[in-house]
């Protein structure tokens, strides 16, 4: 994979131990995001089928995975802060990117770290896109349920208690009845 960049390559500052730790973190982030992607796809299907038990189970699993990802991100941030403490940044105040960090690895490890970082970032992007699809599916289900509720309300509105919007009208009350004997 070609990882060309217009930013200057920093002088190698990462130790082999730091590179191994970064590799472990990136591998774990990739694995966890791939798992999160599978869960998001399952969640979309559960929403499509209106399977509330599956939605609840998947949501719990997602929370567990997100907790692990948060821990990995914390560890990655610690590594970045430690490794880049004395490193010259590409531009003043710019955040250190994974690409920049990987390029500071010794040449022998640089390409594999860049590839791993690119794969992890691609997995994160796919998770983001899938969660957007899940959001759209949930909105569609909510709209469908609202439509069903309004239809039921219209069917029950023969007495005039329910308005066209499916809500109880404050001014409409069935008040006529025959009191003659």
C-alpha positions as CSV (number, residue, x, y, z in Angstrom):
1,X,0.0,0.0,0.0
2,X,1.4,3.4,-0.9
3,X,1.4,5.9,1.9
4,X,2.8,9.0,0.3
5,X,2.4,12.3,2.2
6,X,3.2,15.9,1.5
7,X,4.2,16.4,5.2
8,X,7.8,15.8,6.0
9,X,8.7,12.5,7.5
10,X,9.8,13.0,11.1
11,X,13.1,11.6,12.2
12,X,12.6,8.2,13.7
13,X,11.8,8.7,17.4
14,X,9.8,5.6,18.3
15,X,11.6,2.8,20.0
16,X,10.9,-0.8,18.8
17,X,9.0,-1.3,22.1
18,X,6.8,1.8,21.3
19,X,6.3,0.4,17.8
20,X,5.3,-3.0,19.1
21,X,2.8,-1.3,21.5
22,X,1.4,0.8,18.7
23,X,1.1,-2.3,16.6
24,X,-0.8,-4.1,19.3
25,X,-3.1,-1.1,20.0
26,X,-3.8,-0.7,16.2
27,X,-4.5,-4.4,15.8
28,X,-6.9,-4.3,18.8
29,X,-8.6,-1.2,17.5
30,X,-9.0,-2.8,14.1
31,X,-10.4,-6.0,15.6
32,X,-12.8,-4.2,17.9
33,X,-14.1,-1.9,15.2
34,X,-14.6,-4.9,12.9
35,X,-16.7,-6.4,15.7
36,X,-18.6,-3.2,16.2
37,X,-19.4,-3.2,12.4
38,X,-20.8,-6.6,12.6
39,X,-23.0,-5.6,15.6
40,X,-24.2,-2.5,13.8
41,X,-25.2,-4.6,10.8
42,X,-27.1,-7.0,13.2
43,X,-28.7,-4.0,14.9
44,X,-29.9,-2.6,11.6
45,X,-31.4,-6.0,10.8
46,X,-33.1,-6.2,14.2
47,X,-34.5,-2.8,13.8
48,X,-35.8,-3.7,10.3
49,X,-37.5,-6.7,11.9
50,X,-38.7,-4.7,14.9
51,X,-37.1,-7.3,17.2
52,X,-36.8,-5.4,20.5
53,X,-35.1,-8.3,22.3
54,X,-32.3,-8.5,19.7
55,X,-32.0,-4.7,19.7
56,X,-31.5,-4.7,23.5
57,X,-29.0,-7.6,23.4
58,X,-27.0,-6.0,20.6
59,X,-27.0,-2.6,22.3
60,X,-25.5,-4.2,25.4
61,X,-22.9,-5.9,23.3
62,X,-22.1,-2.6,21.6
63,X,-21.6,-0.9,24.9
64,X,-19.1,-3.6,26.0
65,X,-17.1,-3.2,22.8
66,X,-17.2,0.6,23.0
67,X,-15.8,0.3,26.6
68,X,-12.9,-1.7,25.2
69,X,-12.4,0.8,22.4
70,X,-12.3,3.7,24.9
71,X,-9.6,1.9,26.9
72,X,-7.6,1.3,23.8
73,X,-8.0,4.9,22.7
74,X,-6.8,6.0,26.2
75,X,-3.8,3.8,25.9
76,X,-3.1,5.0,22.4
77,X,-3.3,8.7,23.5
78,X,-0.9,7.9,26.4
79,X,1.6,6.4,23.9
80,X,1.2,9.4,21.5
81,X,1.8,11.9,24.3
82,X,4.8,10.1,25.5
83,X,6.4,9.5,22.1
84,X,5.7,13.0,20.8
85,X,6.6,14.9,23.9
86,X,9.8,16.3,22.2
87,X,8.8,15.7,18.6
88,X,8.5,18.6,16.2
89,X,4.9,18.7,15.0
90,X,4.1,19.0,11.3
91,X,2.6,22.5,11.9
92,X,2.2,24.5,15.0
93,X,-0.7,23.3,17.1
94,X,-1.7,20.7,14.6
95,X,-2.8,17.3,16.1
96,X,-0.5,14.4,15.7
97,X,-2.0,12.0,13.2
98,X,-1.6,8.3,13.1
99,X,0.2,8.7,9.8
100,X,2.7,11.2,11.3
101,X,3.2,9.0,14.3
102,X,3.8,5.9,12.2
103,X,6.2,7.7,10.0
104,X,8.3,8.4,13.1
105,X,8.9,4.6,13.4
106,X,12.1,3.1,12.3
107,X,12.1,2.3,8.6
108,X,11.9,-1.5,9.2
109,X,8.5,-1.1,10.9
110,X,7.1,2.0,9.2
111,X,5.3,0.4,6.3
112,X,3.5,-2.2,8.4
113,X,2.4,0.4,10.9
114,X,1.1,2.7,8.2
115,X,-0.9,-0.2,6.6
116,X,-2.3,-1.2,9.9
117,X,-3.2,2.4,10.8
118,X,-4.9,2.8,7.4
119,X,-6.9,-0.4,7.9
120,X,-8.0,0.6,11.4
121,X,-9.1,4.1,10.2
122,X,-11.0,2.5,7.3
123,X,-12.8,0.2,9.7
124,X,-13.7,3.2,11.9
125,X,-15.1,4.9,8.8
126,X,-17.2,1.8,7.9
127,X,-18.6,1.7,11.5
128,X,-19.5,5.4,11.2
129,X,-21.3,4.8,7.9
130,X,-23.1,1.7,9.3
131,X,-24.3,3.6,12.4
132,X,-25.7,6.3,10.1
133,X,-27.6,3.5,8.3
134,X,-28.8,2.2,11.7
135,X,-30.0,5.7,12.6
136,X,-32.0,5.9,9.3
137,X,-33.5,2.5,9.9
138,X,-34.5,3.4,13.4
139,X,-36.1,6.7,12.1
140,X,-38.0,4.7,9.5
141,X,-39.3,2.3,12.1
142,X,-40.4,5.1,14.4
143,X,-42.2,6.8,11.4
144,X,-43.9,3.5,10.6
145,X,-45.0,3.0,14.2
146,X,-46.3,6.5,14.3
147,X,-48.3,5.9,11.1
148,X,-49.8,2.7,12.6
149,X,-50.7,4.6,15.8
150,X,-52.5,7.3,13.7
151,X,-54.4,4.7,11.7
152,X,-55.6,3.1,14.9
153,X,-56.6,6.5,16.3
154,X,-58.6,7.3,13.1
155,X,-60.3,4.0,13.3
156,X,-61.4,4.8,16.9
157,X,-62.4,8.4,16.2
158,X,-66.0,7.6,15.3
159,X,-67.0,9.3,18.5
160,X,-65.2,12.4,17.5
161,X,-62.9,12.2,20.6
162,X,-59.8,11.8,18.4
163,X,-58.8,14.4,15.9
164,X,-57.3,13.8,12.5
165,X,-53.7,13.9,14.0
166,X,-54.5,11.0,16.3
167,X,-54.6,13.1,19.4
168,X,-57.5,13.6,21.8
169,X,-59.2,16.9,21.0
170,X,-59.8,19.0,24.1
171,X,-62.9,20.5,22.6
172,X,-64.5,17.3,21.3
173,X,-66.5,15.3,23.8
174,X,-69.2,12.8,23.0
175,X,-71.9,14.4,25.1
176,X,-75.2,13.4,23.6
177,X,-77.3,10.7,25.2
178,X,-81.0,10.0,25.6
179,X,-82.4,10.3,29.1
180,X,-86.0,9.5,28.2
181,X,-87.5,6.4,29.6
